[in-house]
Amino acid sequence: MRPLVVLAARTLSPSARALSLACADGAPLAYAPGQWVNLHVAVDGEIDKRAYSIASAPDPEHLDRFEIAVTRVETGRVSQALHDLPVGASLAMDGPHGFFTREGVEREPALLVGTGTGVCPLRSMLQAELRGASGPRITLLFGARTQDEILYREELEQLARVQPRFSFQVTLSRPDDAWTGRRGYVQTHLSELIVPGERPHVYVCGLTDMVSDVRRVLKEQLGFDRKHIHSERYD
Ligand SMILES: Cc1cc2nc3c(=O)[nH]c(=O)nc-3n(C[C@H](O)[C@H](O)[C@H](O)COP(=O)(O)OP(=O)(O)OC[C@H]3O[C@@H](n4cnc5c(N)ncnc54)[C@H](O)[C@@H]3O)c2cc1C
């Protein structure tokens, strides 16, 4: 277990808060983009443990730091506590954990699919992979209910402007009339985003219902092999 301190916090959307965390011992945290940590958080005098994906790529200048983003779950103990945690607060972690990474297939094209804070491990992968000018094509399909729930919107739009091999696509399930982009659930847009003749590795992250729907469409309608589908479920 390692002690952490909250360095900074910012509101990403009405329901999501980002926390910038630092290892209090100052030593680097070695992780692969896509991995997660268990946070140990004090709630009502007890320590509760929950998993959170690392939302940032390793920063060569601050290898002891990383970011997470937390959805506030109405009846949730730890997510509420993390939304209330002040800058400077102490907590602890174990990890990193998980196999939802690009290791071994970094050179192959990727379709990243995330809803809500399911975009976090995908953002970590994107930040790491798009540092280089050359590399495979990467598309991110992000699903949210409304425009104000599009997490990291400006940053991802800017990345797509400067990096021609990256495409940022959004679909909204409850858009207002002004929205001219994609509508509906992520699984209904998968086929449009697959370049003919290309077999990307698909990385899907979010709540179980969405992950299952995406996996089913990929396998049953689009003929994907399991080896090309990687998923992480939050509930
Ligand atoms: C590998 C992994 C990575 C995760 N990464 C993240 C992350 O980056 N950001 C994040 O916000 N959460 C993430 N989670 C979910 C997180 O671990 C907690 O389950 C979540 O914060 C709820 O904890 P809680 O104590 O507030 O709620 P609890 O009291 O534990 O549970 C309340 C209910 O909320 C449901 N629930 C869990 N997550 C959500 C959600 N996002 N939206 C709606 N309902 C939910 C649970 O199924 C449960 O029924 C991840 C989970 C896993 C397994």
The ligand as an SDF file (V2000), in Angstrom:
LIG
                    3D

 53 58  0  0  0  0  0  0  0  0999 V2000
  -11.4300   -1.8190  -12.9080 C   0  0  0  0  0  0  0  0  0  0  0  0
  -12.3790   -0.7120  -12.4580 C   0  0  0  0  0  0  0  0  0  0  0  0
  -12.0570    0.6200  -12.7520 C   0  0  0  0  0  0  0  0  0  0  0  0
  -12.9240    1.6410  -12.3700 C   0  0  0  0  0  0  0  0  0  0  0  0
  -12.6110    2.9230  -12.7040 N   0  0  0  0  0  0  0  0  0  0  0  0
  -13.4660    3.9230  -12.3890 C   0  0  0  0  0  0  0  0  0  0  0  0
  -13.1750    5.2780  -12.7760 C   0  0  0  0  0  0  0  0  0  0  0  0
  -12.1550    5.5690  -13.4030 O   0  0  0  0  0  0  0  0  0  0  0  0
  -14.0680    6.2380  -12.4280 N   0  0  0  0  0  0  0  0  0  0  0  0
  -15.2290    5.9400  -11.7310 C   0  0  0  0  0  0  0  0  0  0  0  0
  -16.0000    6.8620  -11.4440 O   0  0  0  0  0  0  0  0  0  0  0  0
  -15.5180    4.6740  -11.3510 N   0  0  0  0  0  0  0  0  0  0  0  0
  -14.6640    3.6770  -11.6460 C   0  0  0  0  0  0  0  0  0  0  0  0
  -14.9450    2.3970  -11.2340 N   0  0  0  0  0  0  0  0  0  0  0  0
  -16.1020    2.1740  -10.3340 C   0  0  0  0  0  0  0  0  0  0  0  0
  -15.6410    2.4130   -8.8770 C   0  0  0  0  0  0  0  0  0  0  0  0
  -14.7310    1.3860   -8.4920 O   0  0  0  0  0  0  0  0  0  0  0  0
  -16.7950    2.3700   -7.8820 C   0  0  0  0  0  0  0  0  0  0  0  0
  -17.5420    1.2030   -8.0720 O   0  0  0  0  0  0  0  0  0  0  0  0
  -17.7130    3.5780   -8.0280 C   0  0  0  0  0  0  0  0  0  0  0  0
  -16.9990    4.7980   -7.7810 O   0  0  0  0  0  0  0  0  0  0  0  0
  -18.8750    3.4630   -7.0270 C   0  0  0  0  0  0  0  0  0  0  0  0
  -18.3320    3.3480   -5.7480 O   0  0  0  0  0  0  0  0  0  0  0  0
  -19.1900    3.8590   -4.4880 P   0  0  0  0  0  0  0  0  0  0  0  0
  -18.5030    3.4320   -3.2370 O   0  0  0  0  0  0  0  0  0  0  0  0
  -19.4900    5.3070   -4.6440 O   0  0  0  0  0  0  0  0  0  0  0  0
  -20.5450    3.0850   -4.6900 O   0  0  0  0  0  0  0  0  0  0  0  0
  -20.9710    1.6960   -3.9990 P   0  0  0  0  0  0  0  0  0  0  0  0
  -21.5620    2.0280   -2.6860 O   0  0  0  0  0  0  0  0  0  0  0  0
  -19.8460    0.7320   -4.0330 O   0  0  0  0  0  0  0  0  0  0  0  0
  -22.0230    1.1740   -5.0810 O   0  0  0  0  0  0  0  0  0  0  0  0
  -23.1720    1.8510   -5.4850 C   0  0  0  0  0  0  0  0  0  0  0  0
  -23.7190    1.2920   -6.8040 C   0  0  0  0  0  0  0  0  0  0  0  0
  -23.1930    2.0360   -7.9040 O   0  0  0  0  0  0  0  0  0  0  0  0
  -22.9120    1.1830   -9.0150 C   0  0  0  0  0  0  0  0  0  0  0  0
  -21.8790    1.8680   -9.8350 N   0  0  0  0  0  0  0  0  0  0  0  0
  -20.5410    1.6900   -9.8440 C   0  0  0  0  0  0  0  0  0  0  0  0
  -19.9200    2.5430  -10.6990 N   0  0  0  0  0  0  0  0  0  0  0  0
  -20.8960    3.2880  -11.2360 C   0  0  0  0  0  0  0  0  0  0  0  0
  -20.9050    4.3370  -12.1880 C   0  0  0  0  0  0  0  0  0  0  0  0
  -19.7890    4.7940  -12.7690 N   0  0  0  0  0  0  0  0  0  0  0  0
  -22.1050    4.8990  -12.5290 N   0  0  0  0  0  0  0  0  0  0  0  0
  -23.2400    4.4550  -11.9670 C   0  0  0  0  0  0  0  0  0  0  0  0
  -23.3050    3.4380  -11.0640 N   0  0  0  0  0  0  0  0  0  0  0  0
  -22.1540    2.8690  -10.6990 C   0  0  0  0  0  0  0  0  0  0  0  0
  -22.4880   -0.1080   -8.3810 C   0  0  0  0  0  0  0  0  0  0  0  0
  -22.7160   -1.1890   -9.2630 O   0  0  0  0  0  0  0  0  0  0  0  0
  -23.4110   -0.1670   -7.1470 C   0  0  0  0  0  0  0  0  0  0  0  0
  -24.6300   -0.7770   -7.5090 O   0  0  0  0  0  0  0  0  0  0  0  0
  -14.1100    1.3340  -11.6400 C   0  0  0  0  0  0  0  0  0  0  0  0
  -14.3970    0.0030  -11.3230 C   0  0  0  0  0  0  0  0  0  0  0  0
  -13.5540   -1.0040  -11.7340 C   0  0  0  0  0  0  0  0  0  0  0  0
  -13.9140   -2.4290  -11.3880 C   0  0  0  0  0  0  0  0  0  0  0  0
  1  2  1  0
  2  3  1  0
  2 52  2  0
  3  4  2  0
  4  5  1  0
  4 50  1  0
  5  6  2  0
  6  7  1  0
  6 13  1  0
  7  8  2  0
  7  9  1  0
  9 10  1  0
 10 11  2  0
 10 12  1  0
 12 13  2  0
 13 14  1  0
 14 15  1  0
 14 50  1  0
 15 16  1  0
 16 17  1  0
 16 18  1  0
 18 19  1  0
 18 20  1  0
 20 21  1  0
 20 22  1  0
 22 23  1  0
 23 24  1  0
 24 25  2  0
 24 26  1  0
 24 27  1  0
 27 28  1  0
 28 29  2  0
 28 30  1  0
 28 31  1  0
 31 32  1  0
 32 33  1  0
 33 34  1  0
 33 48  1  0
 34 35  1  0
 35 36  1  0
 35 46  1  0
 36 37  1  0
 36 45  1  0
 37 38  2  0
 38 39  1  0
 39 40  1  0
 39 45  2  0
 40 41  1  0
 40 42  2  0
 42 43  1  0
 43 44  2  0
 44 45  1  0
 46 47  1  0
 46 48  1  0
 48 49  1  0
 50 51  2  0
 51 52  1  0
 52 53  1  0
M  END
$$$$
